[in-house]
Amino acid sequence: NRPAPDCRRGNQVGRLAMSFTRALVTGSSGFIGRALCTRLALEGVEVVTADIDSGIDVTNRNAVSSLTRRSTPDVIFHLSAITTPSHAKTDPYTCYATNVIGTLNIVNEAPKTCRVIVAGTYLPPTEHYSASKECAAIIADRYGATVFQHSNVYGPGDLNSTRLIPGTIQRLLKNERPVIHNDSTRAFIYIDDLIDNYLMLVLAPPCRFSLIGPYWKTSEIVQK
């Protein structure tokens, strides 16, 4: 029941190859980052990866400046962020530093001819996580970057047990009952469809782009 991709991958390969040859992906070790890096490599793009595990702290302006000068990317996909509301709630200082200052460093230190696509959120700015992402989006707007505001993502490769779908699967494999903390309604998009749209945005003019998948109640997802 996942939504169909907005573009056919085969029709985009040649255009993508002509539009850019080197991409920098921050947050490359995360679920979306890994999928994006894999797809870029399949498209023949040289990928430069950067994340906190490899010693790249986006809140450090000097480190970001050195990274962009060394890598000279044609496109930057800025995915590095505090991505969960619960983490943001318990550590708001790190949340705002990473999501806001980190984004400022990326767009400010990007090469002048480089396209920048910043990962956003579809959530309203009512708590620390979504407020920090809205601040980041405003900064990205100011610098002429694209902001990709999308809903929750699911699919192969997500092993984070704190998220609903992989956590439920892992519990079921252990013959444990799924846990529903809040039977809320959430929107989900399949990982391959998300990556298709990330690549399409390279070809589009700078904008705020929203992609929100079908809405499901938490209990409905668990039952499936």
C-alpha positions as CSV (number, residue, x, y, z in Angstrom):
1,N,0.0,0.0,0.0
2,R,3.0,2.3,-0.3
3,P,2.6,5.3,-2.6
4,A,4.0,5.1,-6.1
5,P,7.2,7.1,-6.7
6,D,6.7,10.5,-8.3
7,C,9.2,9.7,-11.0
8,R,10.6,6.7,-12.9
9,R,14.2,6.1,-11.9
10,G,15.3,5.0,-15.4
11,N,14.2,8.3,-16.9
12,Q,16.3,10.3,-14.5
13,V,19.7,8.6,-14.7
14,G,21.0,10.5,-17.6
15,R,19.8,13.8,-16.5
16,L,21.2,13.3,-13.0
17,A,24.6,12.3,-14.4
18,M,24.7,15.5,-16.4
19,S,23.6,17.7,-13.5
20,F,26.2,16.8,-10.9
21,T,29.1,14.4,-10.3
22,R,30.0,14.8,-6.6
23,A,27.7,15.0,-3.7
24,L,28.3,15.6,0.0
25,V,25.9,13.8,2.4
26,T,25.8,14.8,6.0
27,G,24.2,12.3,8.4
28,S,25.4,9.6,6.0
29,S,25.3,6.9,8.7
30,G,21.6,7.2,9.4
31,F,18.8,5.2,7.8
32,I,18.0,7.8,5.1
33,G,21.6,8.8,4.7
34,R,22.7,5.2,4.0
35,A,19.9,4.7,1.4
36,L,20.7,8.0,-0.3
37,C,24.5,7.3,-0.5
38,T,23.8,3.8,-2.0
39,R,21.5,5.3,-4.6
40,L,23.8,8.1,-5.5
41,A,26.7,5.6,-6.0
42,L,24.4,3.5,-8.3
43,E,23.7,6.7,-10.3
44,G,27.5,7.1,-10.8
45,V,27.8,10.0,-8.5
46,E,31.0,10.4,-6.3
47,V,29.8,10.5,-2.7
48,V,31.5,12.2,0.2
49,T,30.1,11.1,3.5
50,A,30.1,13.0,6.8
51,D,28.6,12.2,10.1
52,I,29.4,12.5,13.8
53,D,30.7,8.9,13.9
54,S,33.4,9.9,11.4
55,G,34.4,12.9,13.5
56,I,32.5,15.6,11.5
57,D,30.5,17.9,13.9
58,V,28.3,20.2,11.9
59,T,28.1,22.6,14.8
60,N,31.8,23.3,14.3
61,R,32.0,26.0,11.6
62,N,35.7,25.5,11.0
63,A,35.3,21.7,10.5
64,V,32.4,22.3,8.1
65,S,34.4,24.9,6.2
66,S,37.3,22.6,5.8
67,L,35.0,19.7,4.7
68,T,33.3,21.7,2.0
69,R,36.7,23.1,0.7
70,R,38.2,19.6,0.5
71,S,35.2,17.9,-1.0
72,T,34.1,20.6,-3.5
73,P,30.6,19.1,-3.9
74,D,28.2,20.0,-6.6
75,V,25.3,19.2,-4.3
76,I,25.0,18.9,-0.5
77,F,22.3,16.8,1.0
78,H,22.1,18.0,4.6
79,L,20.6,15.2,6.7
80,S,22.6,15.5,9.9
81,A,20.2,16.4,12.8
82,I,18.7,15.4,16.1
83,T,15.8,13.6,14.5
84,T,13.5,12.4,17.4
85,P,11.2,14.6,19.5
86,S,12.1,12.6,22.6
87,H,15.8,13.3,22.2
88,A,15.1,17.0,21.6
89,K,12.9,17.2,24.7
90,T,15.6,15.7,27.0
91,D,18.5,17.6,25.4
92,P,17.1,20.8,23.8
93,Y,20.6,22.5,23.7
94,T,22.1,19.8,21.6
95,C,18.9,19.8,19.5
96,Y,19.1,23.5,18.6
97,A,22.8,23.5,18.2
98,T,22.8,20.6,15.8
99,N,19.6,21.4,13.8
100,V,19.9,25.2,13.7
101,I,23.6,26.1,14.0
102,G,24.6,22.9,12.0
103,T,22.3,24.0,9.2
104,L,23.6,27.6,9.3
105,N,27.2,26.3,9.0
106,I,26.3,24.0,6.0
107,V,24.5,26.6,3.9
108,N,27.0,29.4,4.8
109,E,30.1,27.3,4.0
110,A,28.7,25.6,0.9
111,P,30.5,26.5,-2.3
112,K,28.8,29.4,-4.2
113,T,27.7,27.2,-7.1
114,C,26.7,24.2,-4.9
115,R,23.0,23.2,-4.6
116,V,22.0,22.5,-1.0
117,I,19.0,20.3,0.0
118,V,18.1,20.4,3.7
119,A,16.0,17.7,5.4
120,G,13.0,19.3,7.1
121,T,9.9,18.0,8.8
122,Y,6.2,18.1,8.1
123,L,5.4,18.6,11.8
124,P,4.2,22.0,13.0
125,P,6.7,23.9,15.3
126,T,5.0,23.1,18.5
127,E,7.9,21.4,20.4
128,H,11.7,21.5,20.4
129,Y,12.3,19.1,17.5
130,S,9.9,20.7,15.0
131,A,10.7,24.2,16.2
132,S,14.4,23.6,15.6
133,K,13.7,22.2,12.1
134,E,11.5,25.3,11.3
135,C,14.4,27.6,12.4
136,A,16.7,25.6,10.1
137,A,14.2,25.9,7.2
138,I,14.0,29.7,7.6
139,I,17.8,29.8,7.5
140,A,17.9,27.6,4.4
141,D,15.3,29.8,2.7
142,R,17.5,32.8,3.4
143,Y,20.5,31.2,1.6
144,G,18.5,29.9,-1.3
145,A,18.6,26.3,-0.3
146,T,15.9,23.7,-0.9
147,V,14.0,22.4,2.2
148,F,12.5,18.9,1.8
149,Q,9.7,18.5,4.4
150,H,8.6,14.9,4.5
151,S,6.8,12.6,6.8
152,N,8.0,9.5,8.7
153,V,10.0,7.0,6.6
154,Y,9.9,3.2,6.6
155,G,11.6,0.4,4.7
156,P,14.5,-2.0,4.6
157,G,17.6,-1.0,6.5
158,D,15.9,0.7,9.4
159,L,17.1,-1.1,12.5
160,N,16.3,1.6,15.1
161,S,14.1,-0.3,17.6
162,T,12.9,3.0,19.1
163,R,10.9,3.7,15.9
164,L,7.5,2.2,15.5
165,I,7.8,-0.2,12.5
166,P,11.3,-1.7,13.1
167,G,10.6,-1.8,16.8
168,T,7.4,-3.7,16.2
169,I,9.0,-6.1,13.8
170,Q,11.9,-6.8,16.2
171,R,9.4,-7.5,19.1
172,L,7.4,-9.9,17.0
173,L,10.5,-11.8,15.9
174,K,11.2,-12.3,19.6
175,N,7.6,-13.4,20.2
176,E,7.0,-10.3,22.3
177,R,3.9,-8.2,22.2
178,P,4.2,-4.9,20.3
179,V,4.1,-1.8,22.4
180,I,1.8,1.1,21.5
181,H,2.7,4.2,23.6
182,N,0.3,6.5,21.8
183,D,-2.4,5.4,19.3
184,S,-1.9,8.6,17.3
185,T,-2.2,9.1,13.5
186,R,1.0,9.3,11.6
187,A,2.0,9.7,7.9
188,F,4.6,7.4,6.4
189,I,6.5,7.2,3.1
190,Y,8.6,4.3,1.7
191,I,12.3,4.9,1.7
192,D,12.8,4.3,-2.1
193,D,10.1,6.8,-2.9
194,L,11.7,9.4,-0.6
195,I,15.1,8.9,-2.2
196,D,13.5,9.3,-5.7
197,N,12.3,12.7,-4.6
198,Y,15.6,13.8,-3.0
199,L,17.2,13.2,-6.4
200,M,14.4,15.0,-8.3
201,L,14.9,18.1,-6.1
202,V,18.4,18.4,-7.5
203,L,16.8,19.2,-10.8
204,A,14.2,21.6,-9.4
205,P,14.7,25.3,-8.5
206,P,15.2,26.1,-4.8
207,C,12.0,25.7,-2.9
208,R,10.2,24.2,0.2
209,F,9.0,20.8,-1.0
210,S,6.6,18.7,1.0
211,L,6.0,15.0,0.6
212,I,3.6,13.4,3.0
213,G,2.6,9.8,2.7
214,P,-0.7,8.1,3.7
215,Y,-1.9,8.5,7.3
216,W,-2.2,5.5,9.5
217,K,-3.2,5.0,13.2
218,T,-0.4,3.4,15.2
219,S,-2.7,0.5,16.1
220,E,-3.4,-0.1,12.4
221,I,0.3,-0.3,11.5
222,V,1.0,-2.8,14.3
223,Q,-1.9,-5.0,13.2
224,K,-0.5,-5.1,9.7
